[in-house]
């Protein structure tokens, strides 16, 4: 699969009101199961393989962002969907709204494949309402052949040296943009203080805010240092090995993408079968090797080829190191304040 088809989704934590405004019609119930996922986030033949294994047919509908699918789910009460892939703060929101089913562990024996740490994630300790599918970090992605000093701190991005000014990018989505400043100042990524002044100062040095083409800018040399999700940095590394990834000394967030079952599903047993299928070692290893994200599946990660791990060093990050970082959490009404501050940062001169 080429990098252009491996679409990383911005995690946008929006209000329910915004979700309602984005609501669209639900899919027609033509198959036994309706799965909503990001484009390229599972094998192209996954549903055919699932039907061959279980006799259950499934239809995949694609959502571009968490916001988009949240709008549909809130507007419909979850009707028309069975299994949905969402980032962990959105799973929290769906659970608070009463829209998702409790996970029946007895019907998902492949939960045993998950690292023990994957059952202790703060957003859902015990995997009571969500099952983690991928996880990773956010850090600095850079051209090791073109930067004078290899970056080691968020401040290398936020207060860059003269040779880097105009050649850096930051993620545009609210929480990650703010997290860079919060981490640089030693704050929690769920802190109420958004490090506004620091981020306004950083804005003056940026080439762009960019969630989707930053790794291409690195490949071309238009950018030399960018804020990046680990998997997206891997897309750049695949094209140019001189691109490197580092987690700044101040740390990272821990992002987690999950699978949830809608309470309105009329096919919950089949939905649990599907989640179990996705947690199969071979199927989960496909995700790791084709979307270049770490998966919380121990035998799947252990099955990855040595040359793949050598090419993408961040894929070998020990789980014990990964889980030291703090998850972005649902912040409720505070998200409106975050969004307002981000608008002010981006509008600053």
FISE-235919 format. One record per residue (C-alpha): residue number from 1; x, y, z; residue in three letters. Coordinates in steps of 0.001 Angstrom, whole numbers, plus 500000, padded with zeros to 6 digits. Layout:
# FISE-235919
REC seq   east  north     up type
REC NUM      X      Y      Z  ALA
...
This chain:
# FISE-235919
REC seq   east  north     up type
REC   1 500000 500000 500000  UNK
REC   2 501324 503442 499162  UNK
REC   3 501517 506196 501735  UNK
REC   4 498821 508150 499902  UNK
REC   5 496251 505469 500724  UNK
REC   6 497210 505176 504383  UNK
REC   7 495199 508069 505680  UNK
REC   8 495838 509181 509243  UNK
REC   9 492801 510831 510812  UNK
REC  10 493070 514017 512832  UNK
REC  11 491743 513457 516337  UNK
REC  12 489375 516356 516738  UNK
REC  13 487539 516485 520019  UNK
REC  14 484445 518536 519259  UNK
REC  15 481247 519326 521076  UNK
REC  16 478087 517300 520584  UNK
REC  17 476545 520384 519003  UNK
REC  18 479185 520393 516293  UNK
REC  19 478683 516670 515813  UNK
REC  20 474988 517220 515231  UNK
REC  21 475734 519882 512674  UNK
REC  22 477884 517420 510758  UNK
REC  23 475282 514640 510825  UNK
REC  24 474569 512804 507608  UNK
REC  25 472262 509935 506716  UNK
REC  26 473141 506492 508041  UNK
REC  27 474076 503689 505663  UNK
REC  28 471505 501277 504363  UNK
REC  29 471471 497978 506226  UNK
REC  30 472364 495800 503230  UNK
REC  31 474828 493557 505064  UNK
REC  32 474744 491691 508357  UNK
REC  33 477202 494219 509799  UNK
REC  34 478064 497822 509019  UNK
REC  35 481615 498791 509985  UNK
REC  36 482696 502438 509963  UNK
REC  37 486448 502935 509695  UNK
REC  38 489085 505249 508280  UNK
REC  39 490194 504594 504722  UNK
REC  40 493012 502051 504506  UNK
REC  41 492847 501166 508201  UNK
REC  42 492311 497448 507638  UNK
REC  43 493096 494988 504844  UNK
REC  44 491137 495535 501602  UNK
REC  45 489939 491925 501703  UNK
REC  46 489142 491921 505425  UNK
REC  47 485379 491710 505033  UNK
REC  48 485595 488940 502451  UNK
REC  49 487933 487010 504746  UNK
REC  50 485612 487624 507696  UNK
REC  51 482635 486255 505752  UNK
REC  52 484630 483209 504669  UNK
REC  53 485578 482554 508293  UNK
REC  54 482220 483233 509938  UNK
REC  55 479512 483343 507281  UNK
REC  56 478685 486903 508357  UNK
REC  57 478644 489548 505637  UNK
REC  58 479838 493063 506306  UNK
REC  59 479840 496457 504668  UNK
REC  60 482548 499026 505326  UNK
REC  61 481712 502723 505250  UNK
REC  62 484520 505243 505471  UNK
REC  63 484713 508268 507728  UNK
REC  64 487400 510903 507232  UNK
REC  65 487550 512233 510797  UNK
REC  66 486320 511465 514287  UNK
REC  67 484105 514529 514063  UNK
REC  68 482363 513229 510975  UNK
REC  69 481424 509869 512431  UNK
REC  70 480478 511410 515776  UNK
REC  71 477990 513631 514000  UNK
REC  72 476361 510632 512349  UNK
REC  73 476287 508547 515519  UNK
REC  74 474845 511267 517723  UNK
REC  75 472211 512216 515145  UNK
REC  76 471083 508619 514594  UNK
REC  77 471523 507325 518126  UNK
REC  78 474004 504907 516607  UNK
REC  79 471395 503201 514416  UNK
REC  80 472708 501800 511170  UNK
REC  81 476161 501013 512557  UNK
REC  82 477519 497967 514352  UNK
REC  83 481271 498444 514886  UNK
REC  84 482913 501862 514713  UNK
REC  85 486592 502802 514847  UNK
REC  86 487126 505978 516891  UNK
REC  87 489980 507538 518840  UNK
REC  88 489873 506995 522577  UNK
REC  89 488482 510388 523700  UNK
REC  90 485547 509845 521348  UNK
REC  91 484974 506384 522762  UNK
REC  92 484758 508108 526155  UNK
REC  93 482145 510538 524822  UNK
REC  94 480090 507780 523193  UNK
REC  95 480119 505849 526457  UNK
REC  96 479010 508891 528445  UNK
REC  97 476169 509379 525962  UNK
REC  98 475075 505766 526430  UNK
REC  99 475527 504949 522742  UNK
REC 100 477942 502010 522962  UNK
REC 101 477608 498480 524269  UNK
REC 102 479660 496964 527060  UNK
REC 103 482379 494706 525661  UNK
REC 104 481521 491034 526192  UNK
REC 105 484965 489574 526840  UNK
REC 106 483672 486001 526652  UNK
REC 107 482804 486568 522985  UNK
REC 108 486241 488018 522102  UNK
REC 109 488777 485331 523061  UNK
REC 110 491481 487097 521029  UNK
REC 111 491558 489799 523683  UNK
REC 112 494142 487452 525144  UNK
REC 113 496489 488593 522354  UNK
REC 114 496613 492131 523739  UNK
REC 115 499470 493294 525900  UNK
REC 116 498361 493434 529565  UNK
REC 117 499000 497186 529434  UNK
REC 118 496292 497545 526783  UNK
REC 119 493716 496584 529398  UNK
REC 120 494894 499302 531775  UNK
REC 121 494575 502386 529595  UNK
REC 122 493152 505280 531630  UNK
REC 123 490341 506092 529210  UNK
REC 124 488845 502602 529716  UNK
REC 125 490653 500453 532260  UNK
REC 126 489477 496888 531765  UNK
REC 127 488349 497420 528157  UNK
REC 128 484780 497772 529364  UNK
REC 129 483469 499699 526365  UNK
REC 130 486310 499861 523831  UNK
REC 131 489001 497624 522374  UNK
REC 132 492314 499251 521386  UNK
REC 133 493330 498714 517745  UNK
REC 134 496412 500917 517288  UNK
REC 135 498466 503147 519552  UNK
REC 136 501453 505424 519316  UNK
REC 137 503161 508716 520017  UNK
REC 138 503532 512234 518665  UNK
REC 139 506996 513700 518303  UNK
REC 140 509449 515391 515973  UNK
REC 141 510154 514169 512447  UNK
REC 142 513163 515716 510743  UNK
REC 143 515708 515569 507936  UNK
REC 144 518819 514247 509650  UNK
REC 145 520925 515110 506583  UNK
REC 146 519860 518767 506521  UNK
REC 147 519445 519937 510126  UNK
REC 148 522554 521308 511817  UNK
REC 149 521671 519965 515264  UNK
REC 150 519402 516985 515786  UNK
REC 151 516282 518052 517715  UNK
REC 152 515780 516841 521268  UNK
REC 153 513145 519186 522718  UNK
REC 154 509751 520600 521811  UNK
REC 155 511474 523965 522091  UNK
REC 156 513583 523066 519047  UNK
REC 157 510311 523296 517132  UNK
REC 158 508630 526112 519069  UNK
REC 159 511678 528372 519231  UNK
REC 160 513727 527145 516262  UNK
REC 161 517238 528199 515319  UNK
REC 162 517540 530697 512484  UNK
REC 163 518332 528009 509905  UNK
REC 164 515021 526259 510683  UNK
REC 165 512729 529288 510677  UNK
REC 166 510178 529005 507899  UNK
REC 167 510986 525318 507506  UNK
REC 168 508905 523829 510313  UNK
REC 169 505282 522693 510544  UNK
REC 170 502915 521906 513396  UNK
REC 171 499758 519830 513515  UNK
REC 172 496631 521896 512949  UNK
REC 173 494182 520003 515150  UNK
REC 174 493418 521672 518450  UNK
REC 175 494630 519162 521004  UNK
REC 176 497922 518267 519333  UNK
REC 177 498807 521852 518542  UNK
REC 178 498221 522746 522178  UNK
REC 179 499972 519613 523458  UNK
REC 180 503283 520694 521926  UNK
REC 181 503197 523881 523999  UNK
REC 182 501861 522159 527096  UNK
REC 183 504596 519521 527033  UNK
REC 184 507283 522142 526383  UNK
REC 185 506188 523914 529569  UNK
REC 186 506016 520703 531590  UNK
REC 187 502217 520634 531708  UNK
REC 188 499775 517764 531311  UNK
REC 189 498376 517367 527779  UNK
REC 190 494956 517725 529420  UNK
REC 191 495982 520918 531218  UNK
REC 192 493617 523887 531236  UNK
REC 193 496543 526227 530522  UNK
REC 194 497086 525933 526743  UNK
REC 195 500512 527659 526608  UNK
REC 196 498938 530262 524349  UNK
REC 197 501733 532851 524342  UNK
REC 198 504399 530271 523522  UNK
REC 199 502359 528949 520603  UNK
REC 200 501668 532435 519256  UNK
REC 201 505406 533077 519273  UNK
REC 202 506030 529756 517510  UNK
REC 203 503478 530573 514820  UNK
REC 204 505694 533368 513507  UNK
REC 205 508418 530842 512663  UNK
REC 206 506273 528219 510909  UNK
REC 207 506025 527242 507282  UNK
REC 208 502493 525942 507919  UNK
REC 209 500039 524162 510142  UNK
REC 210 499736 520809 508396  UNK
REC 211 498013 517534 509304  UNK
REC 212 498308 515684 506006  UNK
REC 213 501269 516687 503808  UNK
REC 214 503999 517441 506346  UNK
REC 215 505909 514242 505611  UNK
REC 216 505883 515076 501891  UNK
REC 217 507334 518482 502732  UNK
REC 218 510144 516685 504543  UNK
REC 219 510772 514399 501584  UNK
REC 220 511049 517381 499211  UNK
REC 221 513145 519413 501650  UNK
REC 222 510572 522210 501847  UNK
REC 223 510373 521455 505580  UNK
REC 224 513225 520248 507772  UNK
REC 225 511489 519699 511128  UNK
REC 226 507821 518906 511773  UNK
REC 227 505493 517839 514549  UNK
REC 228 504301 514374 513540  UNK
REC 229 502473 511248 514543  UNK
REC 230 504925 508360 514586  UNK
REC 231 503170 506444 511804  UNK
REC 232 503050 509448 509508  UNK
REC 233 506760 510014 510051  UNK
REC 234 507196 506416 508931  UNK
REC 235 505560 507335 505613  UNK
REC 236 508315 509879 505097  UNK
REC 237 511001 507421 506172  UNK
REC 238 509680 504941 503603  UNK
REC 239 510441 507476 500865  UNK
REC 240 513618 508981 502302  UNK
REC 241 515644 507067 504918  UNK
REC 242 517374 510290 506024  UNK
REC 243 514124 511234 507755  UNK
REC 244 514223 510384 511472  UNK
REC 245 511735 510405 514349  UNK
REC 246 512403 511408 517931  UNK
REC 247 510248 511848 521012  UNK
REC 248 511316 515104 522704  UNK
REC 249 512824 514928 526168  UNK
REC 250 509656 516546 527597  UNK
REC 251 507590 513611 526330  UNK
REC 252 504638 512845 524070  UNK
REC 253 500975 512064 524257  UNK
REC 254 499827 508447 523963  UNK
REC 255 497182 508249 521253  UNK
REC 256 494932 505184 521010  UNK
REC 257 492458 504243 518287  UNK
REC 258 489713 501864 519346  UNK
REC 259 486854 499657 518168  UNK
REC 260 483438 500063 519786  UNK
REC 261 480089 498287 519358  UNK
REC 262 476992 500436 519056  UNK
REC 263 474226 499806 521574  UNK
REC 264 471702 500199 518729  UNK
REC 265 473288 497307 516801  UNK
REC 266 470903 494452 516095  UNK
REC 267 473853 492137 515485  UNK
REC 268 475957 492448 518616  UNK
REC 269 477166 488840 518624  UNK
REC 270 478421 489246 515057  UNK
REC 271 479962 492592 516002  UNK
REC 272 481966 490897 518752  UNK
REC 273 482954 488215 516221  UNK
REC 274 484301 490945 513963  UNK
REC 275 486377 492515 516735  UNK
REC 276 487713 489067 517588  UNK
REC 277 488632 488582 513915  UNK
REC 278 490520 491882 513818  UNK
REC 279 492490 490845 516915  UNK
REC 280 493678 487664 515223  UNK
REC 281 497473 487714 515113  UNK
REC 282 497714 487701 511310  UNK
REC 283 495029 490333 510813  UNK
REC 284 496415 492679 513430  UNK
REC 285 499946 492235 512084  UNK
REC 286 498632 493407 508696  UNK
REC 287 497640 496702 510316  UNK
REC 288 501071 497183 511853  UNK
REC 289 502927 496383 508662  UNK
REC 290 500673 498286 506255  UNK
REC 291 499643 501410 508124  UNK
REC 292 502970 501567 509970  UNK
REC 293 501402 501989 513402  UNK
REC 294 502147 499991 516480  UNK
REC 295 499331 497656 517516  UNK
REC 296 498649 496531 521099  UNK
REC 297 498752 492874 520045  UNK
REC 298 501771 491020 521470  UNK
REC 299 501989 488074 519028  UNK
REC 300 501232 490364 516085  UNK
REC 301 504087 492706 516981  UNK
REC 302 506409 489769 517621  UNK
REC 303 505649 488443 514126  UNK
REC 304 506841 491556 512297  UNK
REC 305 509861 491000 510029  UNK
REC 306 513239 492173 511261  UNK
REC 307 513863 494261 508131  UNK
REC 308 510576 496108 508642  UNK
REC 309 511469 496941 512242  UNK
REC 310 514941 498041 511194  UNK
REC 311 513475 500390 508595  UNK
REC 312 511046 501974 511062  UNK
REC 313 512803 502078 514458  UNK
REC 314 509873 503696 516286  UNK
REC 315 507845 500511 515664  UNK
REC 316 510135 498732 518156  UNK
REC 317 509383 501073 521041  UNK
REC 318 508877 498957 524190  UNK
REC 319 505333 498937 525500  UNK
REC 320 506618 499888 528946  UNK
REC 321 508005 503113 527447  UNK
REC 322 504913 503831 525358  UNK
REC 323 502461 503694 528230  UNK
REC 324 504449 506172 530302  UNK
REC 325 502921 508920 528193  UNK
REC 326 499583 510532 528975  UNK
REC 327 496500 509930 526873  UNK
REC 328 494520 512814 525476  UNK
REC 329 491229 512602 527358  UNK
REC 330 487735 513880 526772  UNK
REC 331 487752 517354 528328  UNK
REC 332 484034 518030 527989  UNK
REC 333 482987 521661 527787  UNK
REC 334 486607 522809 528035  UNK
REC 335 487014 521821 524379  UNK
REC 336 485155 524974 523381  UNK
REC 337 487761 527007 525240  UNK
REC 338 490555 525051 523565  UNK
REC 339 489063 525668 520127  UNK
REC 340 488658 529386 520801  UNK
REC 341 492286 529686 521921  UNK
REC 342 493554 527754 518897  UNK
REC 343 491625 530126 516634  UNK
REC 344 493328 533047 518378  UNK
REC 345 496746 531426 517982  UNK
REC 346 496254 530835 514269  UNK
REC 347 494925 534344 513715  UNK
REC 348 497778 536013 515582  UNK
REC 349 500117 538217 513561  UNK
